[in-house]
Amino acid sequence: MHPDRPPLPIGSIVRCDYYGRGIIIDAERRGIGAGRAMFHVRWDKSIEWKESPNYKAEIYQSCWVDDIDVEIVSEAKCG
């Protein structure tokens, strides 16, 4: 872990206007600005991707989202 950066909030509960509530199961830092990240979130409810390249709807339980698209409602405390 880099000493100048806060740890990524894996295990935190998040809320998203579009997908609802979920938990961060993975995270990656992004190179487009200080402190930016992508979160892999497992959602409480399944999500449907209607624009699938297979031309049929696909159902997922998790997806990657930008950090600005979710609100952390309960931060995991690690260490």
mmCIF file of the N, C-alpha and C atoms, coordinates in Angstrom:
data_MODEL
# 
_entry.id   MODEL 
# 
loop_
_atom_site.group_PDB 
_atom_site.id 
_atom_site.type_symbol 
_atom_site.label_atom_id 
_atom_site.label_alt_id 
_atom_site.label_comp_id 
_atom_site.label_asym_id 
_atom_site.label_entity_id 
_atom_site.label_seq_id 
_atom_site.pdbx_PDB_ins_code 
_atom_site.Cartn_x 
_atom_site.Cartn_y 
_atom_site.Cartn_z 
_atom_site.occupancy 
_atom_site.B_iso_or_equiv 
_atom_site.pdbx_formal_charge 
_atom_site.auth_seq_id 
_atom_site.auth_comp_id 
_atom_site.auth_asym_id 
_atom_site.auth_atom_id 
_atom_site.pdbx_PDB_model_num 
ATOM 1   N N  . MET A 1 1  ? 0.851   -1.183  0.000   1.00 0.00 ? 1  MET A N  1 
ATOM 2   C CA . MET A 1 1  ? 0.000   0.000   0.000   1.00 0.00 ? 1  MET A CA 1 
ATOM 3   C C  . MET A 1 1  ? 0.890   1.237   0.000   1.00 0.00 ? 1  MET A C  1 
ATOM 4   N N  . HIS A 1 2  ? 0.531   2.206   -0.795  1.00 0.00 ? 2  HIS A N  1 
ATOM 5   C CA . HIS A 1 2  ? 1.261   3.470   -0.879  1.00 0.00 ? 2  HIS A CA 1 
ATOM 6   C C  . HIS A 1 2  ? 0.925   4.311   0.351   1.00 0.00 ? 2  HIS A C  1 
ATOM 7   N N  . PRO A 1 3  ? 1.929   4.832   1.060   1.00 0.00 ? 3  PRO A N  1 
ATOM 8   C CA . PRO A 1 3  ? 1.655   5.569   2.316   1.00 0.00 ? 3  PRO A CA 1 
ATOM 9   C C  . PRO A 1 3  ? 0.894   6.870   2.138   1.00 0.00 ? 3  PRO A C  1 
ATOM 10  N N  . ASP A 1 4  ? 0.914   7.465   0.926   1.00 0.00 ? 4  ASP A N  1 
ATOM 11  C CA . ASP A 1 4  ? 0.221   8.740   0.700   1.00 0.00 ? 4  ASP A CA 1 
ATOM 12  C C  . ASP A 1 4  ? -1.235  8.574   0.295   1.00 0.00 ? 4  ASP A C  1 
ATOM 13  N N  . ARG A 1 5  ? -1.670  7.345   0.052   1.00 0.00 ? 5  ARG A N  1 
ATOM 14  C CA . ARG A 1 5  ? -3.035  7.110   -0.411  1.00 0.00 ? 5  ARG A CA 1 
ATOM 15  C C  . ARG A 1 5  ? -3.851  6.389   0.655   1.00 0.00 ? 5  ARG A C  1 
ATOM 16  N N  . PRO A 1 6  ? -5.105  6.772   0.812   1.00 0.00 ? 6  PRO A N  1 
ATOM 17  C CA . PRO A 1 6  ? -5.955  6.025   1.750   1.00 0.00 ? 6  PRO A CA 1 
ATOM 18  C C  . PRO A 1 6  ? -6.245  4.640   1.184   1.00 0.00 ? 6  PRO A C  1 
ATOM 19  N N  . PRO A 1 7  ? -6.514  3.662   2.032   1.00 0.00 ? 7  PRO A N  1 
ATOM 20  C CA . PRO A 1 7  ? -6.832  2.324   1.523   1.00 0.00 ? 7  PRO A CA 1 
ATOM 21  C C  . PRO A 1 7  ? -8.145  2.338   0.749   1.00 0.00 ? 7  PRO A C  1 
ATOM 22  N N  . LEU A 1 8  ? -8.258  1.425   -0.213  1.00 0.00 ? 8  LEU A N  1 
ATOM 23  C CA . LEU A 1 8  ? -9.503  1.306   -0.962  1.00 0.00 ? 8  LEU A CA 1 
ATOM 24  C C  . LEU A 1 8  ? -10.561 0.664   -0.069  1.00 0.00 ? 8  LEU A C  1 
ATOM 25  N N  . PRO A 1 9  ? -11.829 1.089   -0.182  1.00 0.00 ? 9  PRO A N  1 
ATOM 26  C CA . PRO A 1 9  ? -12.869 0.687   0.781   1.00 0.00 ? 9  PRO A CA 1 
ATOM 27  C C  . PRO A 1 9  ? -13.532 -0.667  0.495   1.00 0.00 ? 9  PRO A C  1 
ATOM 28  N N  . ILE A 1 10 ? -12.736 -1.712  0.277   1.00 0.00 ? 10 ILE A N  1 
ATOM 29  C CA . ILE A 1 10 ? -13.297 -3.040  0.022   1.00 0.00 ? 10 ILE A CA 1 
ATOM 30  C C  . ILE A 1 10 ? -14.053 -3.505  1.264   1.00 0.00 ? 10 ILE A C  1 
ATOM 31  N N  . GLY A 1 11 ? -15.255 -4.022  1.055   1.00 0.00 ? 11 GLY A N  1 
ATOM 32  C CA . GLY A 1 11 ? -16.109 -4.454  2.148   1.00 0.00 ? 11 GLY A CA 1 
ATOM 33  C C  . GLY A 1 11 ? -17.128 -3.408  2.577   1.00 0.00 ? 11 GLY A C  1 
ATOM 34  N N  . SER A 1 12 ? -17.017 -2.199  2.054   1.00 0.00 ? 12 SER A N  1 
ATOM 35  C CA . SER A 1 12 ? -17.956 -1.132  2.413   1.00 0.00 ? 12 SER A CA 1 
ATOM 36  C C  . SER A 1 12 ? -19.295 -1.332  1.706   1.00 0.00 ? 12 SER A C  1 
ATOM 37  N N  . ILE A 1 13 ? -20.353 -0.886  2.357   1.00 0.00 ? 13 ILE A N  1 
ATOM 38  C CA . ILE A 1 13 ? -21.691 -0.920  1.768   1.00 0.00 ? 13 ILE A CA 1 
ATOM 39  C C  . ILE A 1 13 ? -21.912 0.395   1.033   1.00 0.00 ? 13 ILE A C  1 
ATOM 40  N N  . VAL A 1 14 ? -22.422 0.288   -0.214  1.00 0.00 ? 14 VAL A N  1 
ATOM 41  C CA . VAL A 1 14 ? -22.642 1.472   -1.039  1.00 0.00 ? 14 VAL A CA 1 
ATOM 42  C C  . VAL A 1 14 ? -24.084 1.540   -1.507  1.00 0.00 ? 14 VAL A C  1 
ATOM 43  N N  . ARG A 1 15 ? -24.479 2.732   -1.962  1.00 0.00 ? 15 ARG A N  1 
ATOM 44  C CA . ARG A 1 15 ? -25.793 2.945   -2.553  1.00 0.00 ? 15 ARG A CA 1 
ATOM 45  C C  . ARG A 1 15 ? -25.596 3.658   -3.886  1.00 0.00 ? 15 ARG A C  1 
ATOM 46  N N  . CYS A 1 16 ? -26.375 3.221   -4.867  1.00 0.00 ? 16 CYS A N  1 
ATOM 47  C CA . CYS A 1 16 ? -26.325 3.809   -6.202  1.00 0.00 ? 16 CYS A CA 1 
ATOM 48  C C  . CYS A 1 16 ? -27.760 4.105   -6.629  1.00 0.00 ? 16 CYS A C  1 
ATOM 49  N N  . ASP A 1 17 ? -27.991 5.283   -7.215  1.00 0.00 ? 17 ASP A N  1 
ATOM 50  C CA . ASP A 1 17 ? -29.339 5.636   -7.658  1.00 0.00 ? 17 ASP A CA 1 
ATOM 51  C C  . ASP A 1 17 ? -29.871 4.637   -8.684  1.00 0.00 ? 17 ASP A C  1 
ATOM 52  N N  . TYR A 1 18 ? -29.004 4.080   -9.498  1.00 0.00 ? 18 TYR A N  1 
ATOM 53  C CA . TYR A 1 18 ? -29.442 3.205   -10.584 1.00 0.00 ? 18 TYR A CA 1 
ATOM 54  C C  . TYR A 1 18 ? -29.561 1.740   -10.160 1.00 0.00 ? 18 TYR A C  1 
ATOM 55  N N  . TYR A 1 19 ? -28.575 1.214   -9.391  1.00 0.00 ? 19 TYR A N  1 
ATOM 56  C CA . TYR A 1 19 ? -28.541 -0.214  -9.059  1.00 0.00 ? 19 TYR A CA 1 
ATOM 57  C C  . TYR A 1 19 ? -29.029 -0.547  -7.650  1.00 0.00 ? 19 TYR A C  1 
ATOM 58  N N  . GLY A 1 20 ? -29.150 0.412   -6.790  1.00 0.00 ? 20 GLY A N  1 
ATOM 59  C CA . GLY A 1 20 ? -29.587 0.149   -5.424  1.00 0.00 ? 20 GLY A CA 1 
ATOM 60  C C  . GLY A 1 20 ? -28.420 0.000   -4.461  1.00 0.00 ? 20 GLY A C  1 
ATOM 61  N N  . ARG A 1 21 ? -28.509 -0.985  -3.567  1.00 0.00 ? 21 ARG A N  1 
ATOM 62  C CA . ARG A 1 21 ? -27.512 -1.168  -2.513  1.00 0.00 ? 21 ARG A CA 1 
ATOM 63  C C  . ARG A 1 21 ? -26.617 -2.362  -2.839  1.00 0.00 ? 21 ARG A C  1 
ATOM 64  N N  . GLY A 1 22 ? -25.340 -2.258  -2.447  1.00 0.00 ? 22 GLY A N  1 
ATOM 65  C CA . GLY A 1 22 ? -24.413 -3.352  -2.673  1.00 0.00 ? 22 GLY A CA 1 
ATOM 66  C C  . GLY A 1 22 ? -23.196 -3.244  -1.777  1.00 0.00 ? 22 GLY A C  1 
ATOM 67  N N  . ILE A 1 23 ? -22.255 -4.160  -1.973  1.00 0.00 ? 23 ILE A N  1 
ATOM 68  C CA . ILE A 1 23 ? -21.029 -4.182  -1.183  1.00 0.00 ? 23 ILE A CA 1 
ATOM 69  C C  . ILE A 1 23 ? -19.841 -4.225  -2.143  1.00 0.00 ? 23 ILE A C  1 
ATOM 70  N N  . ILE A 1 24 ? -18.810 -3.437  -1.845  1.00 0.00 ? 24 ILE A N  1 
ATOM 71  C CA . ILE A 1 24 ? -17.615 -3.398  -2.690  1.00 0.00 ? 24 ILE A CA 1 
ATOM 72  C C  . ILE A 1 24 ? -16.815 -4.678  -2.468  1.00 0.00 ? 24 ILE A C  1 
ATOM 73  N N  . ILE A 1 25 ? -16.602 -5.433  -3.569  1.00 0.00 ? 25 ILE A N  1 
ATOM 74  C CA . ILE A 1 25 ? -15.860 -6.693  -3.456  1.00 0.00 ? 25 ILE A CA 1 
ATOM 75  C C  . ILE A 1 25 ? -14.459 -6.589  -4.065  1.00 0.00 ? 25 ILE A C  1 
ATOM 76  N N  . ASP A 1 26 ? -14.179 -5.515  -4.799  1.00 0.00 ? 26 ASP A N  1 
ATOM 77  C CA . ASP A 1 26 ? -12.851 -5.286  -5.357  1.00 0.00 ? 26 ASP A CA 1 
ATOM 78  C C  . ASP A 1 26 ? -12.767 -3.812  -5.745  1.00 0.00 ? 26 ASP A C  1 
ATOM 79  N N  . ALA A 1 27 ? -11.558 -3.305  -5.909  1.00 0.00 ? 27 ALA A N  1 
ATOM 80  C CA . ALA A 1 27 ? -11.382 -1.906  -6.276  1.00 0.00 ? 27 ALA A CA 1 
ATOM 81  C C  . ALA A 1 27 ? -10.034 -1.728  -6.963  1.00 0.00 ? 27 ALA A C  1 
ATOM 82  N N  . GLU A 1 28 ? -9.975  -0.744  -7.858  1.00 0.00 ? 28 GLU A N  1 
ATOM 83  C CA . GLU A 1 28 ? -8.739  -0.402  -8.557  1.00 0.00 ? 28 GLU A CA 1 
ATOM 84  C C  . GLU A 1 28 ? -8.613  1.113   -8.613  1.00 0.00 ? 28 GLU A C  1 
ATOM 85  N N  . ARG A 1 29 ? -7.390  1.587   -8.431  1.00 0.00 ? 29 ARG A N  1 
ATOM 86  C CA . ARG A 1 29 ? -7.145  3.021   -8.590  1.00 0.00 ? 29 ARG A CA 1 
ATOM 87  C C  . ARG A 1 29 ? -7.157  3.364   -10.077 1.00 0.00 ? 29 ARG A C  1 
ATOM 88  N N  . ARG A 1 30 ? -7.566  4.586   -10.384 1.00 0.00 ? 30 ARG A N  1 
ATOM 89  C CA . ARG A 1 30 ? -7.607  5.050   -11.777 1.00 0.00 ? 30 ARG A CA 1 
ATOM 90  C C  . ARG A 1 30 ? -6.562  6.122   -11.981 1.00 0.00 ? 30 ARG A C  1 
ATOM 91  N N  . GLY A 1 31 ? -6.089  6.232   -13.200 1.00 0.00 ? 31 GLY A N  1 
ATOM 92  C CA . GLY A 1 31 ? -5.068  7.224   -13.513 1.00 0.00 ? 31 GLY A CA 1 
ATOM 93  C C  . GLY A 1 31 ? -5.627  8.543   -14.004 1.00 0.00 ? 31 GLY A C  1 
ATOM 94  N N  . ILE A 1 32 ? -6.890  8.842   -13.707 1.00 0.00 ? 32 ILE A N  1 
ATOM 95  C CA . ILE A 1 32 ? -7.519  10.065  -14.240 1.00 0.00 ? 32 ILE A CA 1 
ATOM 96  C C  . ILE A 1 32 ? -7.831  11.073  -13.147 1.00 0.00 ? 32 ILE A C  1 
ATOM 97  N N  . GLY A 1 33 ? -6.949  11.232  -12.226 1.00 0.00 ? 33 GLY A N  1 
ATOM 98  C CA . GLY A 1 33 ? -7.182  12.216  -11.175 1.00 0.00 ? 33 GLY A CA 1 
ATOM 99  C C  . GLY A 1 33 ? -6.845  11.652  -9.816  1.00 0.00 ? 33 GLY A C  1 
ATOM 100 N N  . ALA A 1 34 ? -6.455  12.515  -8.951  1.00 0.00 ? 34 ALA A N  1 
ATOM 101 C CA . ALA A 1 34 ? -6.047  12.104  -7.609  1.00 0.00 ? 34 ALA A CA 1 
ATOM 102 C C  . ALA A 1 34 ? -7.191  11.450  -6.847  1.00 0.00 ? 34 ALA A C  1 
ATOM 103 N N  . GLY A 1 35 ? -6.943  10.265  -6.343  1.00 0.00 ? 35 GLY A N  1 
ATOM 104 C CA . GLY A 1 35 ? -7.911  9.594   -5.501  1.00 0.00 ? 35 GLY A CA 1 
ATOM 105 C C  . GLY A 1 35 ? -9.047  8.893   -6.210  1.00 0.00 ? 35 GLY A C  1 
ATOM 106 N N  . ARG A 1 36 ? -9.085  8.901   -7.531  1.00 0.00 ? 36 ARG A N  1 
ATOM 107 C CA . ARG A 1 36 ? -10.182 8.270   -8.271  1.00 0.00 ? 36 ARG A CA 1 
ATOM 108 C C  . ARG A 1 36 ? -10.016 6.762   -8.290  1.00 0.00 ? 36 ARG A C  1 
ATOM 109 N N  . ALA A 1 37 ? -11.156 6.040   -8.309  1.00 0.00 ? 37 ALA A N  1 
ATOM 110 C CA . ALA A 1 37 ? -11.117 4.576   -8.293  1.00 0.00 ? 37 ALA A CA 1 
ATOM 111 C C  . ALA A 1 37 ? -12.337 4.008   -8.998  1.00 0.00 ? 37 ALA A C  1 
ATOM 112 N N  . MET A 1 38 ? -12.226 2.741   -9.361  1.00 0.00 ? 38 MET A N  1 
ATOM 113 C CA . MET A 1 38 ? -13.352 1.945   -9.870  1.00 0.00 ? 38 MET A CA 1 
ATOM 114 C C  . MET A 1 38 ? -13.649 0.903   -8.811  1.00 0.00 ? 38 MET A C  1 
ATOM 115 N N  . PHE A 1 39 ? -14.935 0.650   -8.565  1.00 0.00 ? 39 PHE A N  1 
ATOM 116 C CA . PHE A 1 39 ? -15.342 -0.348  -7.572  1.00 0.00 ? 39 PHE A CA 1 
ATOM 117 C C  . PHE A 1 39 ? -16.080 -1.484  -8.263  1.00 0.00 ? 39 PHE A C  1 
ATOM 118 N N  . HIS A 1 40 ? -15.749 -2.711  -7.885  1.00 0.00 ? 40 HIS A N  1 
ATOM 119 C CA . HIS A 1 40 ? -16.511 -3.885  -8.321  1.00 0.00 ? 40 HIS A CA 1 
ATOM 120 C C  . HIS A 1 40 ? -17.507 -4.148  -7.197  1.00 0.00 ? 40 HIS A C  1 
ATOM 121 N N  . VAL A 1 41 ? -18.786 -3.991  -7.500  1.00 0.00 ? 41 VAL A N  1 
ATOM 122 C CA . VAL A 1 41 ? -19.828 -4.052  -6.477  1.00 0.00 ? 41 VAL A CA 1 
ATOM 123 C C  . VAL A 1 41 ? -20.735 -5.248  -6.722  1.00 0.00 ? 41 VAL A C  1 
ATOM 124 N N  . ARG A 1 42 ? -21.005 -5.999  -5.657  1.00 0.00 ? 42 ARG A N  1 
ATOM 125 C CA . ARG A 1 42 ? -22.022 -7.053  -5.710  1.00 0.00 ? 42 ARG A CA 1 
ATOM 126 C C  . ARG A 1 42 ? -23.307 -6.430  -5.187  1.00 0.00 ? 42 ARG A C  1 
ATOM 127 N N  . TRP A 1 43 ? -24.322 -6.387  -6.038  1.00 0.00 ? 43 TRP A N  1 
ATOM 128 C CA . TRP A 1 43 ? -25.581 -5.716  -5.722  1.00 0.00 ? 43 TRP A CA 1 
ATOM 129 C C  . TRP A 1 43 ? -26.545 -6.658  -5.009  1.00 0.00 ? 43 TRP A C  1 
ATOM 130 N N  . ASP A 1 44 ? -27.399 -6.108  -4.155  1.00 0.00 ? 44 ASP A N  1 
ATOM 131 C CA . ASP A 1 44 ? -28.418 -6.893  -3.464  1.00 0.00 ? 44 ASP A CA 1 
ATOM 132 C C  . ASP A 1 44 ? -29.397 -7.513  -4.458  1.00 0.00 ? 44 ASP A C  1 
ATOM 133 N N  . LYS A 1 45 ? -29.730 -6.770  -5.505  1.00 0.00 ? 45 LYS A N  1 
ATOM 134 C CA . LYS A 1 45 ? -30.660 -7.261  -6.521  1.00 0.00 ? 45 LYS A CA 1 
ATOM 135 C C  . LYS A 1 45 ? -29.914 -7.441  -7.839  1.00 0.00 ? 45 LYS A C  1 
ATOM 136 N N  . SER A 1 46 ? -30.348 -8.412  -8.623  1.00 0.00 ? 46 SER A N  1 
ATOM 137 C CA . SER A 1 46 ? -29.745 -8.640  -9.940  1.00 0.00 ? 46 SER A CA 1 
ATOM 138 C C  . SER A 1 46 ? -29.978 -7.437  -10.837 1.00 0.00 ? 46 SER A C  1 
ATOM 139 N N  . ILE A 1 47 ? -29.025 -7.210  -11.759 1.00 0.00 ? 47 ILE A N  1 
ATOM 140 C CA . ILE A 1 47 ? -29.179 -6.139  -12.738 1.00 0.00 ? 47 ILE A CA 1 
ATOM 141 C C  . ILE A 1 47 ? -29.274 -6.768  -14.124 1.00 0.00 ? 47 ILE A C  1 
ATOM 142 N N  . GLU A 1 48 ? -30.021 -6.125  -14.999 1.00 0.00 ? 48 GLU A N  1 
ATOM 143 C CA . GLU A 1 48 ? -30.225 -6.643  -16.342 1.00 0.00 ? 48 GLU A CA 1 
ATOM 144 C C  . GLU A 1 48 ? -29.542 -5.732  -17.345 1.00 0.00 ? 48 GLU A C  1 
ATOM 145 N N  . TRP A 1 49 ? -28.666 -6.308  -18.165 1.00 0.00 ? 49 TRP A N  1 
ATOM 146 C CA . TRP A 1 49 ? -27.971 -5.559  -19.208 1.00 0.00 ? 49 TRP A CA 1 
ATOM 147 C C  . TRP A 1 49 ? -28.679 -5.841  -20.522 1.00 0.00 ? 49 TRP A C  1 
ATOM 148 N N  . LYS A 1 50 ? -29.474 -4.869  -20.974 1.00 0.00 ? 50 LYS A N  1 
ATOM 149 C CA . LYS A 1 50 ? -30.294 -5.063  -22.169 1.00 0.00 ? 50 LYS A CA 1 
ATOM 150 C C  . LYS A 1 50 ? -29.522 -4.797  -23.461 1.00 0.00 ? 50 LYS A C  1 
ATOM 151 N N  . GLU A 1 51 ? -28.401 -4.101  -23.383 1.00 0.00 ? 51 GLU A N  1 
ATOM 152 C CA . GLU A 1 51 ? -27.615 -3.766  -24.575 1.00 0.00 ? 51 GLU A CA 1 
ATOM 153 C C  . GLU A 1 51 ? -26.496 -4.778  -24.801 1.00 0.00 ? 51 GLU A C  1 
ATOM 154 N N  . SER A 1 52 ? -26.702 -6.005  -24.474 1.00 0.00 ? 52 SER A N  1 
ATOM 155 C CA . SER A 1 52 ? -25.710 -7.058  -24.629 1.00 0.00 ? 52 SER A CA 1 
ATOM 156 C C  . SER A 1 52 ? -25.326 -7.242  -26.093 1.00 0.00 ? 52 SER A C  1 
ATOM 157 N N  . PRO A 1 53 ? -24.047 -7.494  -26.377 1.00 0.00 ? 53 PRO A N  1 
ATOM 158 C CA . PRO A 1 53 ? -23.656 -7.774  -27.762 1.00 0.00 ? 53 PRO A CA 1 
ATOM 159 C C  . PRO A 1 53 ? -24.259 -9.078  -28.294 1.00 0.00 ? 53 PRO A C  1 
ATOM 160 N N  . ASN A 1 54 ? -24.806 -9.902  -27.422 1.00 0.00 ? 54 ASN A N  1 
ATOM 161 C CA . ASN A 1 54 ? -25.447 -11.150 -27.847 1.00 0.00 ? 54 ASN A CA 1 
ATOM 162 C C  . ASN A 1 54 ? -26.899 -10.927 -28.268 1.00 0.00 ? 54 ASN A C  1 
ATOM 163 N N  . TYR A 1 55 ? -27.379 -9.691  -28.220 1.00 0.00 ? 55 TYR A N  1 
ATOM 164 C CA . TYR A 1 55 ? -28.741 -9.318  -28.613 1.00 0.00 ? 55 TYR A CA 1 
ATOM 165 C C  . TYR A 1 55 ? -29.819 -9.967  -27.752 1.00 0.00 ? 55 TYR A C  1 
ATOM 166 N N  . LYS A 1 56 ? -29.465 -10.351 -26.561 1.00 0.00 ? 56 LYS A N  1 
ATOM 167 C CA . LYS A 1 56 ? -30.464 -10.807 -25.594 1.00 0.00 ? 56 LYS A CA 1 
ATOM 168 C C  . LYS A 1 56 ? -30.057 -10.266 -24.231 1.00 0.00 ? 56 LYS A C  1 
ATOM 169 N N  . ALA A 1 57 ? -31.007 -10.048 -23.382 1.00 0.00 ? 57 ALA A N  1 
ATOM 170 C CA . ALA A 1 57 ? -30.731 -9.492  -22.060 1.00 0.00 ? 57 ALA A CA 1 
ATOM 171 C C  . ALA A 1 57 ? -29.880 -10.469 -21.253 1.00 0.00 ? 57 ALA A C  1 
ATOM 172 N N  . GLU A 1 58 ? -28.915 -9.921  -20.506 1.00 0.00 ? 58 GLU A N  1 
ATOM 173 C CA . GLU A 1 58 ? -28.068 -10.722 -19.632 1.00 0.00 ? 58 GLU A CA 1 
ATOM 174 C C  . GLU A 1 58 ? -28.273 -10.251 -18.196 1.00 0.00 ? 58 GLU A C  1 
ATOM 175 N N  . ILE A 1 59 ? -28.263 -11.178 -17.271 1.00 0.00 ? 59 ILE A N  1 
ATOM 176 C CA . ILE A 1 59 ? -28.480 -10.865 -15.858 1.00 0.00 ? 59 ILE A CA 1 
ATOM 177 C C  . ILE A 1 59 ? -27.155 -10.987 -15.106 1.00 0.00 ? 59 ILE A C  1 
ATOM 178 N N  . TYR A 1 60 ? -26.847 -9.981  -14.313 1.00 0.00 ? 60 TYR A N  1 
ATOM 179 C CA . TYR A 1 60 ? -25.622 -9.974  -13.517 1.00 0.00 ? 60 TYR A CA 1 
ATOM 180 C C  . TYR A 1 60 ? -25.949 -9.645  -12.065 1.00 0.00 ? 60 TYR A C  1 
ATOM 181 N N  . GLN A 1 61 ? -25.092 -10.095 -11.175 1.00 0.00 ? 61 GLN A N  1 
ATOM 182 C CA . GLN A 1 61 ? -25.224 -9.757  -9.763  1.00 0.00 ? 61 GLN A CA 1 
ATOM 183 C C  . GLN A 1 61 ? -24.194 -8.710  -9.366  1.00 0.00 ? 61 GLN A C  1 
ATOM 184 N N  . SER A 1 62 ? -23.160 -8.514  -10.212 1.00 0.00 ? 62 SER A N  1 
ATOM 185 C CA . SER A 1 62 ? -22.119 -7.541  -9.888  1.00 0.00 ? 62 SER A CA 1 
ATOM 186 C C  . SER A 1 62 ? -21.664 -6.834  -11.149 1.00 0.00 ? 62 SER A C  1 
ATOM 187 N N  . CYS A 1 63 ? -21.038 -5.661  -10.973 1.00 0.00 ? 63 CYS A N  1 
ATOM 188 C CA . CYS A 1 63 ? -20.457 -4.929  -12.092 1.00 0.00 ? 63 CYS A CA 1 
ATOM 189 C C  . CYS A 1 63 ? -19.470 -3.899  -11.552 1.00 0.00 ? 63 CYS A C  1 
ATOM 190 N N  . TRP A 1 64 ? -18.647 -3.346  -12.442 1.00 0.00 ? 64 TRP A N  1 
ATOM 191 C CA . TRP A 1 64 ? -17.707 -2.282  -12.091 1.00 0.00 ? 64 TRP A CA 1 
ATOM 192 C C  . TRP A 1 64 ? -18.405 -0.934  -12.271 1.00 0.00 ? 64 TRP A C  1 
ATOM 193 N N  . VAL A 1 65 ? -18.183 -0.023  -11.326 1.00 0.00 ? 65 VAL A N  1 
ATOM 194 C CA . VAL A 1 65 ? -18.748 1.327   -11.409 1.00 0.00 ? 65 VAL A CA 1 
ATOM 195 C C  . VAL A 1 65 ? -17.681 2.337   -11.009 1.00 0.00 ? 65 VAL A C  1 
ATOM 196 N N  . ASP A 1 66 ? -17.820 3.572   -11.493 1.00 0.00 ? 66 ASP A N  1 
ATOM 197 C CA . ASP A 1 66 ? -16.932 4.657   -11.071 1.00 0.00 ? 66 ASP A CA 1 
ATOM 198 C C  . ASP A 1 66 ? -17.234 5.036   -9.629  1.00 0.00 ? 66 ASP A C  1 
ATOM 199 N N  . ASP A 1 67 ? -16.209 5.474   -8.926  1.00 0.00 ? 67 ASP A N  1 
ATOM 200 C CA . ASP A 1 67 ? -16.395 5.878   -7.529  1.00 0.00 ? 67 ASP A CA 1 
ATOM 201 C C  . ASP A 1 67 ? -17.400 7.018   -7.374  1.00 0.00 ? 67 ASP A C  1 
ATOM 202 N N  . ILE A 1 68 ? -17.524 7.875   -8.384  1.00 0.00 ? 68 ILE A N  1 
ATOM 203 C CA . ILE A 1 68 ? -18.450 9.010   -8.278  1.00 0.00 ? 68 ILE A CA 1 
ATOM 204 C C  . ILE A 1 68 ? -19.909 8.596   -8.465  1.00 0.00 ? 68 ILE A C  1 
ATOM 205 N N  . ASP A 1 69 ? -20.143 7.350   -8.899  1.00 0.00 ? 69 ASP A N  1 
ATOM 206 C CA . ASP A 1 69 ? -21.512 6.880   -9.139  1.00 0.00 ? 69 ASP A CA 1 
ATOM 207 C C  . ASP A 1 69 ? -22.145 6.202   -7.928  1.00 0.00 ? 69 ASP A C  1 
ATOM 208 N N  . VAL A 1 70 ? -21.378 6.053   -6.847  1.00 0.00 ? 70 VAL A N  1 
ATOM 209 C CA . VAL A 1 70 ? -21.914 5.414   -5.646  1.00 0.00 ? 70 VAL A CA 1 
ATOM 210 C C  . VAL A 1 70 ? -21.626 6.270   -4.421  1.00 0.00 ? 70 VAL A C  1 
ATOM 211 N N  . GLU A 1 71 ? -22.437 6.064   -3.407  1.00 0.00 ? 71 GLU A N  1 
ATOM 212 C CA . GLU A 1 71 ? -22.255 6.734   -2.116  1.00 0.00 ? 71 GLU A CA 1 
ATOM 213 C C  . GLU A 1 71 ? -21.956 5.646   -1.081  1.00 0.00 ? 71 GLU A C  1 
ATOM 214 N N  . ILE A 1 72 ? -20.853 5.803   -0.347  1.00 0.00 ? 72 ILE A N  1 
ATOM 215 C CA . ILE A 1 72 ? -20.536 4.837   0.704   1.00 0.00 ? 72 ILE A CA 1 
ATOM 216 C C  . ILE A 1 72 ? -21.420 5.154   1.908   1.00 0.00 ? 72 ILE A C  1 
ATOM 217 N N  . VAL A 1 73 ? -22.257 4.191   2.304   1.00 0.00 ? 73 VAL A N  1 
ATOM 218 C CA . VAL A 1 73 ? -23.179 4.409   3.419   1.00 0.00 ? 73 VAL A CA 1 
ATOM 219 C C  . VAL A 1 73 ? -22.684 3.763   4.711   1.00 0.00 ? 73 VAL A C  1 
ATOM 220 N N  . SER A 1 74 ? -21.778 2.793   4.602   1.00 0.00 ? 74 SER A N  1 
ATOM 221 C CA . SER A 1 74 ? -21.190 2.162   5.777   1.00 0.00 ? 74 SER A CA 1 
ATOM 222 C C  . SER A 1 74 ? -19.796 1.684   5.389   1.00 0.00 ? 74 SER A C  1 
ATOM 223 N N  . GLU A 1 75 ? -18.782 2.377   5.896   1.00 0.00 ? 75 GLU A N  1 
ATOM 224 C CA . GLU A 1 75 ? -17.405 2.073   5.511   1.00 0.00 ? 75 GLU A CA 1 
ATOM 225 C C  . GLU A 1 75 ? -16.852 0.907   6.319   1.00 0.00 ? 75 GLU A C  1 
ATOM 226 N N  . ALA A 1 76 ? -16.193 -0.007  5.609   1.00 0.00 ? 76 ALA A N  1 
ATOM 227 C CA . ALA A 1 76 ? -15.548 -1.152  6.277   1.00 0.00 ? 76 ALA A CA 1 
ATOM 228 C C  . ALA A 1 76 ? -14.340 -0.649  7.057   1.00 0.00 ? 76 ALA A C  1 
ATOM 229 N N  . LYS A 1 77 ? -14.157 -1.179  8.234   1.00 0.00 ? 77 LYS A N  1 
ATOM 230 C CA . LYS A 1 77 ? -12.998 -0.839  9.075   1.00 0.00 ? 77 LYS A CA 1 
ATOM 231 C C  . LYS A 1 77 ? -12.051 -2.020  9.069   1.00 0.00 ? 77 LYS A C  1 
ATOM 232 N N  . CYS A 1 78 ? -10.897 -1.848  8.458   1.00 0.00 ? 78 CYS A N  1 
ATOM 233 C CA . CYS A 1 78 ? -9.913  -2.923  8.371   1.00 0.00 ? 78 CYS A CA 1 
ATOM 234 C C  . CYS A 1 78 ? -8.641  -2.512  9.094   1.00 0.00 ? 78 CYS A C  1 
ATOM 235 N N  . GLY A 1 79 ? -8.024  -3.481  9.714   1.00 0.00 ? 79 GLY A N  1 
ATOM 236 C CA . GLY A 1 79 ? -6.716  -3.247  10.336  1.00 0.00 ? 79 GLY A CA 1 
ATOM 237 C C  . GLY A 1 79 ? -6.855  -2.742  11.683  1.00 0.00 ? 79 GLY A C  1 
# 
